[in-house]
């Protein structure tokens, strides 16, 4: 079992995780509605959500005993591994479903990262 490390304010400030930005992105992505959103609006979130989710998955978020965090990380890793990013030829509904799932997983990992690092989340 790895020794737990207390995160310093300097480490949090130097982190590439921008809580406010990622939170805003996930809020906007989850606010999309299938019946009123254009394909371009939906696709506009794909790369940034994929990048944010990948970034959070790469962080050390969970102690071995934090089963909730471990479960969310496992879900996110599985999602990134098995669900291909939508492309310009992906049917709109699939792109929409992928975007919502990616935003939801990103939001959950952001909360875990924020709690672990003592960062206030919007």
N, C-alpha and C positions, 0 to 999 in steps of 0.2 A: 504494500500500500504506500503510495507516494505521500511524502510529508506535505502538510498543508502550508500554503504560502499566504501571508497577509499582503494584500494588494495595497500599494502606496498611492497617494494622490497623484504623484508624478507619473506612475505607470498608467493610471487611468487616463490622465490628460494626454499622454503620448499614444494611447491606443487609437487604432484606426476606426473604432466604433463610435459613430456619431449618433447618440441616442435620440436626440431631437429629430434629426433628419430621417433616420430609419423609421421612427414612430410616425412621422408625417407621411412618409411613403406608404407604410402599411395602412394607415387610416384612409388615405386616398384610394388605394387599391381595393380595400374592402368596401368602400363607398360606391364603387362601380356597380351599375345595374346592367344586366344582360340585355334587357329590352331597350335601353336608351344609350348605352355606351357603344362607341364605334370600335371597329377592329383596331384602328390606329391607337385609340386611347388604351385599349387593353394591352396591346403589344408594347406600348410605351413603358409599361411596368416590368416587362419580362426580364430584361438584362439587370436592372437595378435590384429587383427582388432576388434573382438568382445569385448575384454578387453578394448581397447583404446576408442571405441565408448561408452561403458558403463561408463567408467571413465569420459568422457567429458559430457555425459548426466547427471551425478551426480553432476556436478559443477553448481553453480548458474551463468548462462550465460546471462540471459536477464532480463532487467528491464521490468516492465509491459508494458511500452510504446514502446519497441523495437519489433515491429511486425515481422521483418525479422528473428531475432534471435528466437523468440517464434515459428515461423513456422518451422524453421529448427529443433529445439528441439522436436517439436511435431512429425515431420517426423521420426526423429531418434528413439524416444520412440516407435512409431508405428512399425517401422522396427524391433526393438529388440523384441517387444512383439509378432508380428505376423509371422515373418520370422525365422524359425528354423535354427540354425547353421547347415551347411552341416556336414555330417558324412562320413565315409568311403564307405557307400553304396549310397550316394547321387550321382545322375548322374553328370558327369563332367560339363556339360553345366550349370546346376543349381548351382553347387559350384562356377563356374566362375562368373555367374551373381550375386550371393550373395556377393562374394568377391569384385566385382566392386562397387556394391551399398554401401556396408559397408565402403569401402575406400573413396568413394565420400562423404558420410554423415560425416565420421570422419574428412575428410579434411575441410569441411564447418564448423563444430563445432570447430575445431582447430583454424581456422581463427577468429571466433567469440571470442573464449577464449583469443587468442593472442591480439586482439584489445582491449578487455575489460581490460586486465591486463597490457597493454603497453609493451608487449613482441614482439620483432621483429620475424617475421616468414619467413622462407626461401622461 
